[in-house]
Amino acid sequence: MHRVLRQNGRIEIVEPWITPFLQAVHFLCKNHFIRKIWPKLDALSVMIEQERSTYEQWLYQPEVILTLLKRDFQPEQQLIGYGKLMYVGRKQ
């Protein structure tokens, strides 16, 4: 992202982030009955199953990700909650 942004360009990121909320959602994903009655949860479960290695690499390296964001971007806003990282930053 840093390489292709113009000087002072802005990025906006919304990505999954390990929080108690997301941990609870992951717990619910293991319940086949709940997946049958909640299509969005089933869709998330299928995505996790099909992209597990990439998904888990992202989730379980929060310090690395935040360090890289701070290195390359000037943060304007960073919120973590409800299983998401919401980040807005400008190219330094």
Backbone atoms as SQL, in Angstrom:
CREATE TABLE atoms (id INTEGER PRIMARY KEY, chain TEXT, resi INTEGER, resn TEXT, atom TEXT, x REAL, y REAL, z REAL);
INSERT INTO atoms VALUES
  (1, 'A', 1, 'MET', 'N', 0.824, -1.187, 0.000),
  (2, 'A', 1, 'MET', 'CA', 0.000, 0.000, 0.000),
  (3, 'A', 1, 'MET', 'C', 0.868, 1.251, 0.000),
  (4, 'A', 2, 'HIS', 'N', 1.868, 1.242, 0.839),
  (5, 'A', 2, 'HIS', 'CA', 2.738, 2.406, 0.969),
  (6, 'A', 2, 'HIS', 'C', 3.388, 2.750, -0.363),
  (7, 'A', 3, 'ARG', 'N', 3.822, 1.740, -1.086),
  (8, 'A', 3, 'ARG', 'CA', 4.531, 1.943, -2.346),
  (9, 'A', 3, 'ARG', 'C', 3.655, 2.614, -3.395),
  (10, 'A', 4, 'VAL', 'N', 2.372, 2.289, -3.453),
  (11, 'A', 4, 'VAL', 'CA', 1.523, 2.800, -4.530),
  (12, 'A', 4, 'VAL', 'C', 0.762, 4.072, -4.169),
  (13, 'A', 5, 'LEU', 'N', 0.752, 4.440, -2.905),
  (14, 'A', 5, 'LEU', 'CA', 0.056, 5.670, -2.511),
  (15, 'A', 5, 'LEU', 'C', 0.867, 6.900, -2.898),
  (16, 'A', 6, 'ARG', 'N', 0.177, 7.943, -3.281),
  (17, 'A', 6, 'ARG', 'CA', 0.829, 9.230, -3.516),
  (18, 'A', 6, 'ARG', 'C', 1.331, 9.776, -2.184),
  (19, 'A', 7, 'GLN', 'N', 2.282, 10.695, -2.279),
  (20, 'A', 7, 'GLN', 'CA', 2.748, 11.361, -1.067),
  (21, 'A', 7, 'GLN', 'C', 1.548, 11.996, -0.378),
  (22, 'A', 8, 'ASN', 'N', 1.433, 11.792, 0.905),
  (23, 'A', 8, 'ASN', 'CA', 0.326, 12.282, 1.726),
  (24, 'A', 8, 'ASN', 'C', -1.001, 11.583, 1.381),
  (25, 'A', 9, 'GLY', 'N', -0.934, 10.471, 0.612),
  (26, 'A', 9, 'GLY', 'CA', -2.142, 9.696, 0.304),
  (27, 'A', 9, 'GLY', 'C', -2.702, 9.040, 1.558),
  (28, 'A', 10, 'ARG', 'N', -3.958, 8.687, 1.506),
  (29, 'A', 10, 'ARG', 'CA', -4.657, 8.155, 2.683),
  (30, 'A', 10, 'ARG', 'C', -5.105, 6.717, 2.440),
  (31, 'A', 11, 'ILE', 'N', -4.993, 5.885, 3.481),
  (32, 'A', 11, 'ILE', 'CA', -5.527, 4.526, 3.429),
  (33, 'A', 11, 'ILE', 'C', -6.620, 4.392, 4.478),
  (34, 'A', 12, 'GLU', 'N', -7.564, 3.539, 4.181),
  (35, 'A', 12, 'GLU', 'CA', -8.611, 3.184, 5.135),
  (36, 'A', 12, 'GLU', 'C', -8.687, 1.668, 5.150),
  (37, 'A', 13, 'ILE', 'N', -8.526, 1.094, 6.325),
  (38, 'A', 13, 'ILE', 'CA', -8.487, -0.357, 6.475),
  (39, 'A', 13, 'ILE', 'C', -9.577, -0.783, 7.450),
  (40, 'A', 14, 'VAL', 'N', -10.329, -1.799, 7.079),
  (41, 'A', 14, 'VAL', 'CA', -11.246, -2.470, 8.003),
  (42, 'A', 14, 'VAL', 'C', -10.960, -3.955, 7.839),
  (43, 'A', 15, 'GLU', 'N', -10.398, -4.551, 8.875),
  (44, 'A', 15, 'GLU', 'CA', -9.982, -5.950, 8.821),
  (45, 'A', 15, 'GLU', 'C', -10.360, -6.644, 10.124),
  (46, 'A', 16, 'PRO', 'N', -10.468, -7.980, 10.083),
  (47, 'A', 16, 'PRO', 'CA', -10.770, -8.704, 11.322),
  (48, 'A', 16, 'PRO', 'C', -9.645, -8.525, 12.335),
  (49, 'A', 17, 'TRP', 'N', -10.034, -8.529, 13.611),
  (50, 'A', 17, 'TRP', 'CA', -9.071, -8.337, 14.690),
  (51, 'A', 17, 'TRP', 'C', -9.523, -9.174, 15.869),
  (52, 'A', 18, 'ILE', 'N', -8.584, -9.831, 16.511),
  (53, 'A', 18, 'ILE', 'CA', -8.958, -10.722, 17.600),
  (54, 'A', 18, 'ILE', 'C', -9.367, -9.892, 18.821),
  (55, 'A', 19, 'THR', 'N', -10.622, -9.989, 19.160),
  (56, 'A', 19, 'THR', 'CA', -11.196, -9.324, 20.331),
  (57, 'A', 19, 'THR', 'C', -12.079, -10.354, 21.021),
  (58, 'A', 20, 'PRO', 'N', -12.508, -10.093, 22.248),
  (59, 'A', 20, 'PRO', 'CA', -13.439, -11.039, 22.890),
  (60, 'A', 20, 'PRO', 'C', -14.685, -11.294, 22.034),
  (61, 'A', 21, 'PHE', 'N', -15.172, -10.265, 21.352),
  (62, 'A', 21, 'PHE', 'CA', -16.340, -10.442, 20.485),
  (63, 'A', 21, 'PHE', 'C', -16.045, -11.454, 19.375),
  (64, 'A', 22, 'LEU', 'N', -14.905, -11.295, 18.693),
  (65, 'A', 22, 'LEU', 'CA', -14.574, -12.213, 17.606),
  (66, 'A', 22, 'LEU', 'C', -14.320, -13.621, 18.138),
  (67, 'A', 23, 'GLN', 'N', -13.738, -13.729, 19.311),
  (68, 'A', 23, 'GLN', 'CA', -13.546, -15.047, 19.915),
  (69, 'A', 23, 'GLN', 'C', -14.890, -15.722, 20.174),
  (70, 'A', 24, 'ALA', 'N', -15.879, -14.955, 20.615),
  (71, 'A', 24, 'ALA', 'CA', -17.222, -15.509, 20.828),
  (72, 'A', 24, 'ALA', 'C', -17.837, -15.940, 19.501),
  (73, 'A', 25, 'VAL', 'N', -17.652, -15.143, 18.460),
  (74, 'A', 25, 'VAL', 'CA', -18.170, -15.506, 17.134),
  (75, 'A', 25, 'VAL', 'C', -17.507, -16.789, 16.645),
  (76, 'A', 26, 'HIS', 'N', -16.199, -16.916, 16.837),
  (77, 'A', 26, 'HIS', 'CA', -15.501, -18.141, 16.444),
  (78, 'A', 26, 'HIS', 'C', -16.061, -19.346, 17.198),
  (79, 'A', 27, 'PHE', 'N', -16.380, -19.158, 18.461),
  (80, 'A', 27, 'PHE', 'CA', -16.976, -20.237, 19.256),
  (81, 'A', 27, 'PHE', 'C', -18.319, -20.654, 18.651),
  (82, 'A', 28, 'LEU', 'N', -19.135, -19.675, 18.277),
  (83, 'A', 28, 'LEU', 'CA', -20.439, -19.970, 17.671),
  (84, 'A', 28, 'LEU', 'C', -20.289, -20.664, 16.318),
  (85, 'A', 29, 'CYS', 'N', -19.219, -20.352, 15.599),
  (86, 'A', 29, 'CYS', 'CA', -18.984, -20.981, 14.291),
  (87, 'A', 29, 'CYS', 'C', -18.844, -22.499, 14.401),
  (88, 'A', 30, 'LYS', 'N', -18.476, -22.983, 15.559),
  (89, 'A', 30, 'LYS', 'CA', -18.289, -24.425, 15.757),
  (90, 'A', 30, 'LYS', 'C', -19.611, -25.160, 15.950),
  (91, 'A', 31, 'ASN', 'N', -20.696, -24.421, 16.155),
  (92, 'A', 31, 'ASN', 'CA', -22.005, -25.022, 16.410),
  (93, 'A', 31, 'ASN', 'C', -22.783, -25.130, 15.095),
  (94, 'A', 32, 'HIS', 'N', -22.967, -26.360, 14.621),
  (95, 'A', 32, 'HIS', 'CA', -23.618, -26.576, 13.324),
  (96, 'A', 32, 'HIS', 'C', -25.081, -26.156, 13.327),
  (97, 'A', 33, 'PHE', 'N', -25.756, -26.292, 14.454),
  (98, 'A', 33, 'PHE', 'CA', -27.161, -25.868, 14.520),
  (99, 'A', 33, 'PHE', 'C', -27.276, -24.354, 14.325),
  (100, 'A', 34, 'ILE', 'N', -26.440, -23.609, 15.027),
  (101, 'A', 34, 'ILE', 'CA', -26.479, -22.147, 14.895),
  (102, 'A', 34, 'ILE', 'C', -26.115, -21.736, 13.472),
  (103, 'A', 35, 'ARG', 'N', -25.153, -22.418, 12.873),
  (104, 'A', 35, 'ARG', 'CA', -24.779, -22.111, 11.485),
  (105, 'A', 35, 'ARG', 'C', -25.948, -22.309, 10.526),
  (106, 'A', 36, 'LYS', 'N', -26.775, -23.319, 10.790),
  (107, 'A', 36, 'LYS', 'CA', -27.919, -23.581, 9.897),
  (108, 'A', 36, 'LYS', 'C', -28.981, -22.496, 9.987),
  (109, 'A', 37, 'ILE', 'N', -29.161, -21.912, 11.163),
  (110, 'A', 37, 'ILE', 'CA', -30.216, -20.899, 11.311),
  (111, 'A', 37, 'ILE', 'C', -29.694, -19.471, 11.127),
  (112, 'A', 38, 'TRP', 'N', -28.389, -19.305, 11.000),
  (113, 'A', 38, 'TRP', 'CA', -27.780, -17.980, 10.856),
  (114, 'A', 38, 'TRP', 'C', -26.854, -17.992, 9.633),
  (115, 'A', 39, 'PRO', 'N', -27.391, -17.689, 8.454),
  (116, 'A', 39, 'PRO', 'CA', -26.606, -17.789, 7.211),
  (117, 'A', 39, 'PRO', 'C', -25.318, -16.967, 7.202),
  (118, 'A', 40, 'LYS', 'N', -25.314, -15.803, 7.814),
  (119, 'A', 40, 'LYS', 'CA', -24.085, -14.988, 7.824),
  (120, 'A', 40, 'LYS', 'C', -22.982, -15.669, 8.630),
  (121, 'A', 41, 'LEU', 'N', -23.366, -16.325, 9.722),
  (122, 'A', 41, 'LEU', 'CA', -22.380, -17.050, 10.517),
  (123, 'A', 41, 'LEU', 'C', -21.840, -18.236, 9.718),
  (124, 'A', 42, 'ASP', 'N', -22.716, -18.900, 8.989),
  (125, 'A', 42, 'ASP', 'CA', -22.272, -20.010, 8.152),
  (126, 'A', 42, 'ASP', 'C', -21.314, -19.513, 7.072),
  (127, 'A', 43, 'ALA', 'N', -21.614, -18.377, 6.469),
  (128, 'A', 43, 'ALA', 'CA', -20.728, -17.808, 5.443),
  (129, 'A', 43, 'ALA', 'C', -19.356, -17.486, 6.036),
  (130, 'A', 44, 'LEU', 'N', -19.334, -16.921, 7.234),
  (131, 'A', 44, 'LEU', 'CA', -18.057, -16.647, 7.902),
  (132, 'A', 44, 'LEU', 'C', -17.308, -17.946, 8.162),
  (133, 'A', 45, 'SER', 'N', -18.019, -18.958, 8.631),
  (134, 'A', 45, 'SER', 'CA', -17.393, -20.251, 8.917),
  (135, 'A', 45, 'SER', 'C', -16.764, -20.854, 7.667),
  (136, 'A', 46, 'VAL', 'N', -17.467, -20.783, 6.554),
  (137, 'A', 46, 'VAL', 'CA', -16.941, -21.307, 5.293),
  (138, 'A', 46, 'VAL', 'C', -15.697, -20.522, 4.878),
  (139, 'A', 47, 'MET', 'N', -15.740, -19.198, 4.998),
  (140, 'A', 47, 'MET', 'CA', -14.579, -18.373, 4.650),
  (141, 'A', 47, 'MET', 'C', -13.380, -18.755, 5.517),
  (142, 'A', 48, 'ILE', 'N', -13.611, -18.918, 6.815),
  (143, 'A', 48, 'ILE', 'CA', -12.514, -19.287, 7.716),
  (144, 'A', 48, 'ILE', 'C', -11.948, -20.644, 7.320),
  (145, 'A', 49, 'GLU', 'N', -12.824, -21.603, 7.039),
  (146, 'A', 49, 'GLU', 'CA', -12.363, -22.937, 6.651),
  (147, 'A', 49, 'GLU', 'C', -11.527, -22.885, 5.374),
  (148, 'A', 50, 'GLN', 'N', -11.934, -22.090, 4.407),
  (149, 'A', 50, 'GLN', 'CA', -11.246, -22.053, 3.115),
  (150, 'A', 50, 'GLN', 'C', -9.993, -21.184, 3.120),
  (151, 'A', 51, 'GLU', 'N', -9.920, -20.230, 4.025),
  (152, 'A', 51, 'GLU', 'CA', -8.775, -19.312, 4.052),
  (153, 'A', 51, 'GLU', 'C', -8.059, -19.330, 5.399),
  (154, 'A', 52, 'ARG', 'N', -8.164, -20.451, 6.102),
  (155, 'A', 52, 'ARG', 'CA', -7.673, -20.539, 7.480),
  (156, 'A', 52, 'ARG', 'C', -6.239, -20.050, 7.653),
  (157, 'A', 53, 'SER', 'N', -5.313, -20.494, 6.823),
  (158, 'A', 53, 'SER', 'CA', -3.905, -20.132, 7.068),
  (159, 'A', 53, 'SER', 'C', -3.691, -18.622, 6.962),
  (160, 'A', 54, 'THR', 'N', -4.236, -17.992, 5.935),
  (161, 'A', 54, 'THR', 'CA', -4.085, -16.541, 5.780),
  (162, 'A', 54, 'THR', 'C', -4.818, -15.799, 6.886),
  (163, 'A', 55, 'TYR', 'N', -6.031, -16.229, 7.176),
  (164, 'A', 55, 'TYR', 'CA', -6.862, -15.594, 8.204),
  (165, 'A', 55, 'TYR', 'C', -6.169, -15.642, 9.564),
  (166, 'A', 56, 'GLU', 'N', -5.653, -16.814, 9.930),
  (167, 'A', 56, 'GLU', 'CA', -5.007, -16.947, 11.238),
  (168, 'A', 56, 'GLU', 'C', -3.674, -16.217, 11.290),
  (169, 'A', 57, 'GLN', 'N', -2.928, -16.195, 10.183),
  (170, 'A', 57, 'GLN', 'CA', -1.679, -15.422, 10.167),
  (171, 'A', 57, 'GLN', 'C', -1.962, -13.960, 10.468),
  (172, 'A', 58, 'TRP', 'N', -3.011, -13.427, 9.877),
  (173, 'A', 58, 'TRP', 'CA', -3.387, -12.032, 10.112),
  (174, 'A', 58, 'TRP', 'C', -3.806, -11.835, 11.567),
  (175, 'A', 59, 'LEU', 'N', -4.703, -12.688, 12.061),
  (176, 'A', 59, 'LEU', 'CA', -5.261, -12.488, 13.400),
  (177, 'A', 59, 'LEU', 'C', -4.230, -12.606, 14.510),
  (178, 'A', 60, 'TYR', 'N', -3.282, -13.513, 14.349),
  (179, 'A', 60, 'TYR', 'CA', -2.390, -13.804, 15.463),
  (180, 'A', 60, 'TYR', 'C', -1.038, -13.104, 15.367),
  (181, 'A', 61, 'GLN', 'N', -0.968, -12.010, 14.590),
  (182, 'A', 61, 'GLN', 'CA', 0.233, -11.175, 14.535),
  (183, 'A', 61, 'GLN', 'C', -0.119, -9.701, 14.707),
  (184, 'A', 62, 'PRO', 'N', -0.929, -9.360, 15.694),
  (185, 'A', 62, 'PRO', 'CA', -1.376, -7.966, 15.799),
  (186, 'A', 62, 'PRO', 'C', -0.237, -6.976, 16.028),
  (187, 'A', 63, 'GLU', 'N', 0.773, -7.368, 16.806),
  (188, 'A', 63, 'GLU', 'CA', 1.871, -6.437, 17.078),
  (189, 'A', 63, 'GLU', 'C', 2.633, -6.120, 15.796),
  (190, 'A', 64, 'VAL', 'N', 2.872, -7.140, 14.979),
  (191, 'A', 64, 'VAL', 'CA', 3.595, -6.952, 13.719),
  (192, 'A', 64, 'VAL', 'C', 2.812, -6.013, 12.804),
  (193, 'A', 65, 'ILE', 'N', 1.522, -6.249, 12.680),
  (194, 'A', 65, 'ILE', 'CA', 0.687, -5.435, 11.789),
  (195, 'A', 65, 'ILE', 'C', 0.658, -3.983, 12.247),
  (196, 'A', 66, 'LEU', 'N', 0.449, -3.764, 13.544),
  (197, 'A', 66, 'LEU', 'CA', 0.407, -2.385, 14.047),
  (198, 'A', 66, 'LEU', 'C', 1.757, -1.695, 13.894),
  (199, 'A', 67, 'THR', 'N', 2.839, -2.435, 14.104),
  (200, 'A', 67, 'THR', 'CA', 4.180, -1.870, 13.928),
  (201, 'A', 67, 'THR', 'C', 4.402, -1.434, 12.482),
  (202, 'A', 68, 'LEU', 'N', 3.991, -2.257, 11.530),
  (203, 'A', 68, 'LEU', 'CA', 4.144, -1.903, 10.113),
  (204, 'A', 68, 'LEU', 'C', 3.281, -0.703, 9.740),
  (205, 'A', 69, 'LEU', 'N', 2.067, -0.656, 10.257),
  (206, 'A', 69, 'LEU', 'CA', 1.209, 0.499, 9.975),
  (207, 'A', 69, 'LEU', 'C', 1.826, 1.782, 10.530),
  (208, 'A', 70, 'LYS', 'N', 2.352, 1.716, 11.752),
  (209, 'A', 70, 'LYS', 'CA', 2.958, 2.906, 12.366),
  (210, 'A', 70, 'LYS', 'C', 4.226, 3.325, 11.635),
  (211, 'A', 71, 'ARG', 'N', 4.947, 2.342, 11.098),
  (212, 'A', 71, 'ARG', 'CA', 6.185, 2.651, 10.381),
  (213, 'A', 71, 'ARG', 'C', 5.912, 3.413, 9.082),
  (214, 'A', 72, 'ASP', 'N', 4.871, 3.009, 8.377),
  (215, 'A', 72, 'ASP', 'CA', 4.638, 3.540, 7.032),
  (216, 'A', 72, 'ASP', 'C', 3.572, 4.620, 6.939),
  (217, 'A', 73, 'PHE', 'N', 2.754, 4.766, 7.974),
  (218, 'A', 73, 'PHE', 'CA', 1.631, 5.697, 7.897),
  (219, 'A', 73, 'PHE', 'C', 1.507, 6.518, 9.170),
  (220, 'A', 74, 'GLN', 'N', 1.062, 7.740, 9.007),
  (221, 'A', 74, 'GLN', 'CA', 0.735, 8.604, 10.145),
  (222, 'A', 74, 'GLN', 'C', -0.725, 8.329, 10.495),
  (223, 'A', 75, 'PRO', 'N', -0.983, 7.739, 11.663),
  (224, 'A', 75, 'PRO', 'CA', -2.372, 7.393, 11.984),
  (225, 'A', 75, 'PRO', 'C', -3.243, 8.626, 12.186),
  (226, 'A', 76, 'GLU', 'N', -4.419, 8.592, 11.594),
  (227, 'A', 76, 'GLU', 'CA', -5.430, 9.624, 11.821),
  (228, 'A', 76, 'GLU', 'C', -6.531, 9.083, 12.721),
  (229, 'A', 77, 'GLN', 'N', -6.783, 7.793, 12.598),
  (230, 'A', 77, 'GLN', 'CA', -7.795, 7.160, 13.435),
  (231, 'A', 77, 'GLN', 'C', -7.492, 5.669, 13.509),
  (232, 'A', 78, 'GLN', 'N', -7.617, 5.120, 14.709),
  (233, 'A', 78, 'GLN', 'CA', -7.447, 3.681, 14.893),
  (234, 'A', 78, 'GLN', 'C', -8.431, 3.224, 15.956),
  (235, 'A', 79, 'LEU', 'N', -9.342, 2.363, 15.555),
  (236, 'A', 79, 'LEU', 'CA', -10.329, 1.816, 16.480),
  (237, 'A', 79, 'LEU', 'C', -10.269, 0.303, 16.410),
  (238, 'A', 80, 'ILE', 'N', -10.319, -0.325, 17.572),
  (239, 'A', 80, 'ILE', 'CA', -10.365, -1.782, 17.640),
  (240, 'A', 80, 'ILE', 'C', -11.566, -2.149, 18.485),
  (241, 'A', 81, 'GLY', 'N', -12.463, -2.935, 17.907),
  (242, 'A', 81, 'GLY', 'CA', -13.636, -3.372, 18.650),
  (243, 'A', 81, 'GLY', 'C', -14.556, -4.206, 17.792),
  (244, 'A', 82, 'TYR', 'N', -15.361, -4.996, 18.450),
  (245, 'A', 82, 'TYR', 'CA', -16.325, -5.865, 17.768),
  (246, 'A', 82, 'TYR', 'C', -15.669, -6.706, 16.677),
  (247, 'A', 83, 'GLY', 'N', -14.456, -7.163, 16.955),
  (248, 'A', 83, 'GLY', 'CA', -13.784, -8.060, 16.023),
  (249, 'A', 83, 'GLY', 'C', -13.180, -7.397, 14.809),
  (250, 'A', 84, 'LYS', 'N', -12.973, -6.077, 14.873),
  (251, 'A', 84, 'LYS', 'CA', -12.444, -5.365, 13.705),
  (252, 'A', 84, 'LYS', 'C', -11.374, -4.359, 14.095),
  (253, 'A', 85, 'LEU', 'N', -10.427, -4.184, 13.182),
  (254, 'A', 85, 'LEU', 'CA', -9.488, -3.069, 13.225),
  (255, 'A', 85, 'LEU', 'C', -9.966, -2.079, 12.180),
  (256, 'A', 86, 'MET', 'N', -10.216, -0.856, 12.601),
  (257, 'A', 86, 'MET', 'CA', -10.576, 0.218, 11.676),
  (258, 'A', 86, 'MET', 'C', -9.464, 1.254, 11.772),
  (259, 'A', 87, 'TYR', 'N', -8.755, 1.441, 10.677),
  (260, 'A', 87, 'TYR', 'CA', -7.555, 2.277, 10.682),
  (261, 'A', 87, 'TYR', 'C', -7.590, 3.234, 9.497),
  (262, 'A', 88, 'VAL', 'N', -7.297, 4.486, 9.779),
  (263, 'A', 88, 'VAL', 'CA', -7.138, 5.501, 8.737),
  (264, 'A', 88, 'VAL', 'C', -5.777, 6.138, 8.968),
  (265, 'A', 89, 'GLY', 'N', -4.972, 6.206, 7.913),
  (266, 'A', 89, 'GLY', 'CA', -3.659, 6.803, 8.039),
  (267, 'A', 89, 'GLY', 'C', -3.214, 7.449, 6.742),
  (268, 'A', 90, 'ARG', 'N', -2.211, 8.313, 6.860),
  (269, 'A', 90, 'ARG', 'CA', -1.629, 8.996, 5.693),
  (270, 'A', 90, 'ARG', 'C', -0.200, 8.522, 5.499),
  (271, 'A', 91, 'LYS', 'N', 0.185, 8.457, 4.235),
  (272, 'A', 91, 'LYS', 'CA', 1.553, 8.075, 3.903),
  (273, 'A', 91, 'LYS', 'C', 2.507, 9.106, 4.483),
  (274, 'A', 92, 'GLN', 'N', 3.561, 8.626, 5.110),
  (275, 'A', 92, 'GLN', 'CA', 4.558, 9.531, 5.699),
  (276, 'A', 92, 'GLN', 'C', 5.599, 9.907, 4.674);
